[in-house]
Amino acid sequence: MENELIPRFTFENFIVGDNNRFAMNAAQAVAKAPLSSGINPLFIYGNTGLGKSHLLHAICHYIRNNFSSLKVLYVSAETFSDDFENVGFR
């Protein structure tokens, strides 16, 4: 199920509030300039239910739709760390 994006998790469907406005702006900046953004890579940290996964999916959707020459891979943190360990970077 890795790399399967949730279709409804886009910037257009993200509800912006006082607690996630900065994260939304940062995510949009990375999505609009994925190769030149001064904040890429983007690290998003917060409590459950604030929209972290939604924003990450939105970035992927935006890049896939607007930068056809780039490849996007979305994996869970668990998969990333497992793969990182298995490649021999210890």
Secondary structure, 3 states (H helix, E strand, C coil): CCCCCCCCCCCCCCCCCCCCHHHHHHHHHHHHCCCCCCCCCCCCCCCCCCCHHHHHHHHHHHHHHHCCCCCCCCCCHHHHHHHHHHHCCC
